[in-house]
Amino acid sequence: MNKIKFNIKQLVRQNVQGLKPYSSARDEYVSDGSTMIFLDANENPYENGVNRYPDPQQRSLKTVLADQKEVAVENILLGNGSDEVLDLLFRAFCEPKVDNVITLPPTYGMYKVLANINNINEKEVLLTRDFEPNIQEILKAIDLNTKIIFLCSPNNPTGNSFSVENITKILETFNGLVVIDEAYIDFSSKESWLKKINKYPNLIVTQTLSKAYGLAGIRLGVCYGSKDVISVLNKIKAPYNVNELTQQRALERVLNQDQVDLEVSKILKERNNLINIISNIPFISTIYQSDANFILVKVDDADMRYKQLLEKGIVIRNRSTQPLCENTLRFTVGTPAENKRLIEILKQL
């Protein structure tokens, strides 16, 4: 049962509440498909495929996503990568030098970067040793100026999904926004929290087309939330934040869901195979559970092993500088040929 008394008007920055967003030419006239002569936006009239401004609300793409994810179009905001979406949340709801957010290291590093850029105090509450939210310490850290709690699940760099019980506890006791970053959800057997956005008005779910959809190069992030939350974010986003080429390529890809599913299944098969084989590598002491397209492992000497792999032509991430991640390396799951080469080199070291 939801115990909180959530009021979005108490969270939105005062200057944003009274903000009148910029109205672009493509906001004032939305094409219905009729043949029209467009002389409203001072564009170059000679057609080349991208001489017109893109749809500022990305309607075609949102319609497909809404159907696939079983949410309303009004519950979706698209951004120039998830990083823009996260930045918009800071700018809409966090007053500089006043408010704070809570993050749970080890986690995605951009939360800290964006907090610093927006001059927002970041309170860090370390995960437990089994990489779960420390509920007792999180509740202690919350004060009257805490606006957002960021939960990365499946988590980066650890790879695990947080328990439903822990996330539910946070959602039902915190009056601010709970952002669940699901960048890796397509690789997990766990159910997305998208199905709960109508139950919890303070829940925001972010996803991306960079991972499972293989579109990291076009930069497209997706934010799902209540109509009220999305409405606030739409007030402050740039008018044409998602360009025409990105919209076209993203639409093409999401309409080819069968191919995406096939690639995900191949990655999951390779992930399991990789885990089974490297479990016999002597200098790897721990392989952490993964619901993502990567594997975190603990080794004897991460700095040394990282350099050895570089010398053999393989680039991985050394995560040893992160809290609770002493002597750990992170392997992204590659193609069968790439994984085979990784295994060969690991056996040689």
Salt bridges, closest charged atoms under 4 A:
ASP40 OD2 - ARG26 NH1 2.82
GLU43 OE1 - ARG26 NH2 2.84
GLU43 OE1 - ARG52 NH1 2.63
GLU47 OE2 - ARG52 NE 3.58
ASP55 OD1 - ARG59 NH1 2.37
GLU70 OE1 - LYS195 NZ 3.92
ASP87 OD2 - ARG91 NH1 3.60
GLU95 OE1 - ARG13 NE 3.51
ASP99 OD2 - LYS147 NZ 2.90
GLU122 OE1 - LYS112 NZ 2.84
GLU124 OE2 - LYS112 NZ 2.78
GLU137 OE2 - LYS140 NZ 3.45
ASP143 OD2 - LYS123 NZ 2.77
GLU263 OE1 - ARG253 NH2 2.62
ASP291 OD2 - LYS190 NZ 3.46
ASP300 OD2 - ARG305 NH2 2.79
GLU344 OE1 - ARG341 NH1 3.56
